[in-house]
Amino acid sequence: MKIIILGAGQVGRTAATHLAREEANEVTVVDTNDELLRDLQDRLDIRTLSGNGAYPTTLEAAGARDADVFVALTNSDEVNMVACQIVRTLFNRDATRIARIRSADYTRHSKLFADEDRAFAVDVTISPEQLVTDHVVKLIRYPGALQVLDFADGRVRLVGVKALKGGALVGQQLKQLQTHIPGRDARVAAIYRGGRSVKPHGETIVEHGDEVFFIAAREDIRLVMNEMQRLEDPVRRVVIAGGGNIGFRLAQTLEAEHQVKLIERDQRRARRISEQLSNTIVLNGDAADEDLLLEENIDSADVFVAVTNAEEANILSAMLAKRLGCHKVMALINRPAYAELVESGTIDVALSPQQVTIGSLLAHVRRGDVVRVHSLRRGAAEAIEAVAHGTQGEGRVIGRRIEDIPLPEGTTIGAVVRGDEVLIAHHDTMIHRDDHVIMFLTDRRHIEAVERLFDVPKRAGR
């Protein structure tokens, strides 16, 4: 697959890294910054091109005429939209065009992108800021969760949680889960112990400190979480550091049901957002100021979320808030090395915009009918929702029980969604045509093998 990525910023570099790892992809990255391009080419097997991505000559030189996917990820919404329009108008009407759109002023007007005669030829819009906001909101609504991921339009969720003493299943075998929650169903898709993957079986004993990923229907999530750790009290008080795009959207989403305080360093920005928010207390100051945090009773806050534009400031303010008594702290961190370092220490959750965003891109470059992709554990693992097409005898999944499907090592089918019915997967569950199959891969190097399972000839009615 030929893929052009416009923009070598944090999100663009992450996308290039993920996509270049897959042998079937030919990746070209376009940017005006020669230094960033040289660094990428030293690390990855890709082609780079220096130039303005809004210029037709640059796009033609990048290979827009025969690209399968065009991804515009610059920091400028306008450049991204114009580039997509040029690709469609001058070079390639069949390419899938994905654009990063940050401003809600654009995204709230769906006709700009959704209509057949749309003004801008964008097939898919991605807003890292909105995706991060949604991610944080889910973590706040499910206290104790490390990740909460939606599948099948939210009917099924994959949740990552740390097993702690006090959880009903900790110290017991996984097969006891069914006796603990009679009449309900859930599937443990993966367990990580000391950073290493442990294949879950019925006899596997859940240990204190394990990172457990389970799949369950939305209404059963809290019930299963209680098996892994004592359920935490609902979050009431939230303190947000940073009034930028993410901080503002987060306050706007939470203020109706939570007590929200937002700390913004820039006085004019603080005044402006205070006028736009209804029930949020906006404070002008430095979130790393110990006196300010003490004055605002940080020790009684349930969650502190640092989402400023400076990751060092996010780390420092989150660590300070934790030391001063805040129950849980989260920090927005761009560099993966930083994220791994801080999550093993004082900070409870490291928020990575690239990690949250990359799944939205991957869903559009997978073979077969892949509806949703979530990247996990810094890109080492993936969760996928794929649709089983074709008829019995075509492909390798339809008409087969799960135990008979040749799944690659480390791949688990967690659930099957059939129409409105959610089926938690067991060894004898049969895959039918048009089922949505939700899988967890502990090793993303097996992605292509999984894709082949669901890839059938076009005549099969795809």
C-alpha positions in Angstrom: 0.0 0.0 0.0 1.4 3.4 -1.0 0.9 6.0 1.8 1.8 9.7 1.8 2.1 11.4 5.2 2.1 15.2 5.1 3.7 16.6 8.2 6.7 15.2 10.3 5.6 16.6 13.7 4.9 14.3 16.7 1.7 12.7 15.2 3.2 12.4 11.7 6.4 10.8 13.0 4.4 8.3 15.1 2.2 7.4 12.1 5.3 6.9 9.9 6.9 4.7 12.5 3.9 2.5 12.8 3.1 2.2 9.1 6.7 1.7 8.0 7.1 -1.4 10.3 4.6 -3.2 8.0 6.3 -4.7 5.0 3.4 -4.2 2.7 3.5 -0.4 3.1 5.5 2.1 1.0 5.6 5.3 3.1 6.5 8.8 1.9 6.8 11.7 4.4 6.6 15.3 3.2 7.6 18.3 5.4 9.4 21.6 5.1 11.8 20.8 7.9 14.8 19.0 6.4 16.2 18.2 9.9 13.1 16.2 10.9 13.1 14.4 7.6 16.8 13.4 7.9 16.1 12.0 11.4 13.2 10.0 10.1 15.1 8.6 7.2 18.0 7.6 9.5 15.6 5.5 11.6 13.0 4.2 9.1 12.9 2.6 5.7 10.8 5.3 4.1 11.1 8.0 1.4 11.1 11.7 2.4 10.5 14.8 0.4 11.1 18.4 1.5 8.5 20.8 0.3 5.2 22.6 0.9 2.4 20.0 1.0 -0.1 22.6 -0.2 1.7 22.9 -3.6 0.6 20.6 -6.4 4.2 20.2 -7.6 5.2 18.9 -4.2 2.3 16.5 -4.0 3.0 15.2 -7.5 6.6 14.6 -6.7 5.5 12.7 -3.6 3.5 10.3 -5.7 0.0 11.5 -5.2 -1.2 10.1 -8.6 -0.9 6.5 -7.4 -1.2 6.8 -3.6 -3.7 4.5 -1.9 -3.9 6.7 1.3 -3.1 10.4 1.8 -2.7 11.5 5.4 -2.4 15.3 6.1 -1.1 15.8 9.7 0.4 19.2 9.7 -0.4 21.7 12.5 -2.4 23.8 10.0 -6.0 22.7 9.4 -6.1 24.9 6.3 -3.0 23.3 4.8 -4.4 19.8 5.5 -7.8 20.6 3.9 -6.3 22.3 0.8 -3.8 19.4 0.3 -6.7 16.8 0.4 -8.6 18.9 -2.1 -5.6 19.2 -4.5 -5.0 15.4 -4.3 -8.6 14.7 -5.3 -9.0 17.4 -7.9 -5.7 17.1 -9.7 -4.3 13.6 -9.1 -6.3 10.8 -7.5 -10.0 10.6 -6.8 -9.7 7.1 -5.4 -7.2 7.7 -2.7 -8.5 7.6 0.9 -7.8 11.2 2.2 -7.4 11.7 6.0 -6.9 15.1 7.5 -6.0 16.3 11.0 -8.5 19.0 11.9 -7.9 20.7 15.2 -10.5 23.5 15.2 -14.0 22.8 16.4 -15.1 25.6 14.1 -14.5 23.3 11.2 -15.6 19.9 12.7 -18.9 21.2 13.9 -19.9 21.9 10.3 -20.1 18.3 9.0 -21.2 19.4 5.6 -17.7 20.6 4.9 -16.6 17.0 4.7 -19.6 14.7 4.6 -21.5 15.7 1.5 -20.8 14.2 -1.9 -20.2 17.7 -3.2 -18.3 18.6 -0.1 -16.1 21.8 -0.2 -13.1 19.9 1.0 -12.3 16.4 -0.2 -11.6 14.8 3.2 -12.9 11.3 3.8 -11.9 11.1 7.4 -11.2 13.9 9.9 -9.0 13.3 12.9 -8.7 15.6 15.9 -6.0 14.4 18.3 -7.2 17.0 20.9 -10.7 15.6 20.8 -9.5 12.0 20.9 -7.3 12.8 24.0 -10.3 14.5 25.6 -12.5 11.5 25.1 -9.8 9.2 26.4 -9.4 11.2 29.6 -13.2 11.5 30.2 -13.5 7.6 30.0 -10.7 7.3 32.6 -12.5 9.7 34.9 -15.8 7.9 34.5 -14.2 4.5 35.2 -11.9 5.3 38.2 -9.1 2.7 38.4 -8.9 2.0 34.7 -5.7 2.4 32.7 -7.4 2.3 29.3 -11.1 2.2 28.2 -11.6 1.4 24.5 -14.9 1.2 22.6 -15.9 -1.3 20.0 -19.2 -2.0 18.2 -20.4 1.6 18.7 -19.7 1.4 22.4 -21.6 -1.8 23.1 -18.4 -3.6 23.9 -15.4 -2.2 25.8 -11.9 -3.4 26.3 -10.6 -2.2 29.7 -7.1 -2.3 31.0 -6.8 -2.3 34.8 -4.1 -3.1 37.4 -5.0 -6.1 39.6 -4.6 -5.1 43.3 -5.1 -6.9 46.6 -8.7 -6.6 47.6 -10.0 -7.5 44.1 -12.2 -10.6 44.3 -10.3 -12.5 41.6 -6.8 -11.6 42.7 -4.9 -14.7 43.9 -7.4 -17.0 42.1 -7.7 -18.8 38.8 -9.3 -17.0 35.9 -11.9 -19.8 35.5 -13.4 -18.6 38.9 -14.5 -15.4 37.2 -17.7 -17.1 35.9 -18.7 -18.2 39.4 -18.1 -14.7 40.8 -20.4 -13.0 38.3 -23.1 -15.6 37.5 -25.3 -14.7 34.6 -22.8 -12.2 33.2 -19.9 -12.8 30.8 -16.4 -11.4 30.2 -13.2 -12.5 28.7 -9.6 -11.7 29.8 -7.8 -11.0 26.6 -4.3 -10.4 27.9 -2.3 -10.2 31.1 1.0 -8.3 31.5 3.2 -9.3 34.4 6.4 -7.3 35.0 6.1 -5.9 31.5 5.9 -9.3 29.9 2.8 -10.9 28.3 1.3 -13.9 30.0 -1.1 -16.0 27.9 -4.4 -16.2 29.9 -5.9 -19.7 30.5 -8.5 -20.9 32.9 -5.8 -22.0 35.3 -3.9 -18.7 35.2 -3.7 -17.1 38.6 -4.3 -13.4 38.7 -1.5 -11.8 40.8 -1.2 -8.5 42.6 0.3 -6.0 40.2 -0.8 -7.7 37.0 -2.0 -5.4 34.2 -5.2 -7.1 33.0 -7.1 -6.4 29.7 -10.6 -7.7 29.7 -13.5 -7.5 27.2 -17.1 -7.1 28.4 -20.4 -5.6 27.5 -20.5 -1.9 28.5 -23.0 -2.5 31.3 -20.7 -5.2 32.9 -17.5 -3.2 33.0 -17.7 -2.0 36.7 -18.7 -5.5 37.8 -15.6 -7.0 36.2 -13.3 -4.2 37.4 -14.4 -5.1 41.0 -12.9 -8.5 40.4 -9.4 -6.9 39.8 -9.4 -4.2 42.5 -11.7 -2.6 45.0 -13.9 -0.2 43.1 -12.9 3.4 43.7 -15.4 6.1 44.6 -16.8 8.1 41.7 -14.7 11.2 40.8 -16.2 14.5 41.9 -13.4 17.0 42.1 -11.2 17.5 39.0 -8.3 20.0 38.6 -7.1 20.7 35.1 -3.7 22.4 34.3 -3.7 24.1 31.0 -6.5 26.0 29.2 -5.5 25.0 25.6 -7.6 23.0 23.2 -7.6 19.8 25.4 -7.9 21.5 28.7 -10.8 23.7 27.5 -12.7 20.8 25.9 -12.1 18.6 29.0 -13.6 21.3 31.3 -16.5 21.8 29.0 -17.3 18.1 28.9 -16.9 17.5 32.7 -18.3 20.7 34.3 -22.0 19.5 34.2 -21.4 16.5 36.4 -18.1 17.4 38.3 -16.6 20.1 40.3 -13.9 21.5 37.9 -11.1 23.9 38.4 -8.9 25.0 35.5 -5.5 26.6 36.0 -4.2 28.7 33.0 -0.9 30.6 33.0 -1.8 33.2 30.4 -4.1 35.9 31.8 -5.9 36.8 28.6 -6.5 33.1 27.8 -7.8 32.5 31.3 -10.2 35.4 31.0 -11.5 34.3 27.6 -12.2 30.7 28.6 -13.8 31.7 31.9 -16.4 33.5 29.8 -17.0 30.4 27.7 -17.3 27.9 30.6 -20.4 27.8 32.7 -19.6 25.9 35.9 -15.8 25.8 35.9 -13.6 27.9 38.2 -10.8 29.3 36.1 -7.6 30.4 37.9 -4.8 32.5 36.5 -1.5 31.0 37.7 1.2 28.4 37.4 0.0 24.8 38.0 3.5 24.0 39.4 3.1 26.6 42.1 3.0 24.7 45.4 1.3 27.6 47.2 -1.5 27.9 44.6 -2.2 24.1 44.7 -2.3 24.1 48.5 -4.6 27.2 48.4 -7.0 25.3 46.1 -7.1 22.2 48.3 -5.3 19.9 45.9 -5.3 17.3 48.7 -9.1 16.9 48.3 -9.0 16.6 44.5 -9.8 13.2 43.0 -8.0 13.8 39.7 -5.4 16.2 38.5 -4.9 16.4 34.7 -1.9 18.3 33.3 -2.5 19.1 29.6 -0.4 22.2 28.9 1.8 22.5 25.8 5.0 21.8 27.7 5.4 18.2 28.8 8.1 19.0 31.3 5.6 21.4 33.0 3.0 18.6 32.9 5.3 16.1 34.6 6.4 18.5 37.3 3.0 19.8 38.2 1.5 16.3 38.2 4.3 15.0 40.5 3.8 18.0 42.8 0.0 17.5 42.9 0.5 13.8 43.8 3.0 14.7 46.5 0.6 17.2 48.0 -2.2 14.6 48.3 -4.2 14.4 45.1 -5.6 10.9 44.7 -4.8 10.3 41.0 -2.7 12.4 38.5 -2.4 12.3 34.7 0.1 14.1 32.5 0.1 14.8 28.7 3.5 13.5 27.5 4.6 13.4 23.8 7.9 11.5 24.1 7.4 7.7 24.6 10.6 7.4 26.6 9.2 10.0 29.1 5.9 8.3 29.3 7.3 4.9 30.2 9.6 6.5 32.8 7.0 8.5 34.6 4.2 5.9 34.6 6.5 3.6 36.6 6.8 6.2 39.3 4.6 9.0 40.8 2.3 9.7 37.8 -0.6 7.3 37.5 -1.4 7.8 33.8 0.8 9.2 31.0 -1.4 10.5 28.2 0.1 10.2 24.7 -1.7 12.1 21.9 0.1 10.0 19.3 -0.8 6.7 20.9 -4.5 7.7 21.1 -4.5 9.1 17.5 -2.7 6.3 15.7 -5.6 3.8 15.9 -7.8 6.2 13.9 -5.3 6.1 11.1 -4.6 2.4 11.2 -8.2 1.5 10.7 -8.0 3.0 7.2 -4.9 1.2 6.1 -5.7 -2.3 7.2 -6.6 -5.0 4.6 -10.0 -6.6 5.0 -12.9 -4.7 6.5 -11.3 -3.3 9.7 -13.7 -1.0 11.5 -11.7 0.0 14.5 -8.1 -0.2 15.7 -6.6 0.8 19.1 -2.9 0.8 19.6 -1.8 -0.3 23.1 1.3 -0.5 25.3 3.3 2.1 23.3 2.4 0.4 20.0 3.6 -3.1 20.9 0.0 -4.4 21.0 -3.2 -3.8 19.1 -6.9 -4.3 19.6 -8.9 -4.7 16.3 -12.5 -4.9 15.3 -12.9 -6.7 11.9 -16.0 -7.7 10.0 -16.2 -11.3 8.7 -17.3 -11.2 5.1 -17.8 -13.8 2.4 -19.5 -17.2 2.7 -18.6 -20.5 4.3 -15.5 -21.9 2.6 -14.2 -18.4 1.6 -11.6 -17.0 3.9 -10.6 -18.7 7.1 -13.1 -17.7 9.7 -16.7 -18.0 8.6 -18.4 -21.1 9.7 -15.6 -22.0 12.0 -15.5 -22.3 15.8 -12.9 -20.1 17.4 -10.8 -23.1 18.5 -10.5 -24.1 14.9 -9.3 -20.7 13.5 -5.5 -20.6 12.9 -4.9 -17.5 15.0 -1.3 -16.2 15.2 0.5 -16.6 18.5 -0.6 -14.0 21.0 -3.9 -13.3 19.3 -7.1 -13.6 21.3 -10.7 -13.3 20.0 -12.5 -11.6 22.9 -16.0 -10.9 21.6 -18.3 -11.3 18.7 -21.0 -8.8 17.9 -23.9 -10.2 15.8 -26.5 -7.6 14.9 -27.5 -6.2 18.3 -26.2 -9.2 20.2 -22.9 -9.2 22.1 -21.3 -12.6 22.5 -18.3 -12.9 24.7 -16.1 -15.4 22.8 -15.5 -19.0 24.0 -13.7 -21.8 22.3 -16.8 -23.2 20.7 -18.2 -19.8 19.5 -19.0 -20.0 15.7 -18.2 -17.0 13.4 -21.0 -16.1 11.1 -21.1 -13.9 8.0 -21.0 -10.1 8.9 -20.1 -10.8 12.5 -17.9 -8.0 14.1 -15.0 -9.9 15.6 -13.0 -8.1 18.4 -9.4 -9.3 18.8 -6.4 -8.5 21.0 -2.9 -8.9 19.7 0.0 -8.9 22.2 2.5 -8.8 19.3 1.6 -6.4 16.5 4.1 -8.1 14.2 1.3 -10.6 13.5 -1.0 -8.0 12.1 -0.6 -9.1 8.5 -1.4 -12.7 9.4 -4.6 -11.5 11.1 -5.5 -9.4 8.2 -5.2 -12.4 5.8 -7.7 -14.3 8.0 -10.4 -11.6 7.2 -9.3 -10.7 3.7 -11.5 -12.4 1.1 -11.8 -12.0 -2.7 -13.9 -9.0 -3.8 -16.5 -11.2 -5.4 -17.5 -12.3 -1.8 -19.7 -9.2 -1.6 -17.4 -6.7 0.2 
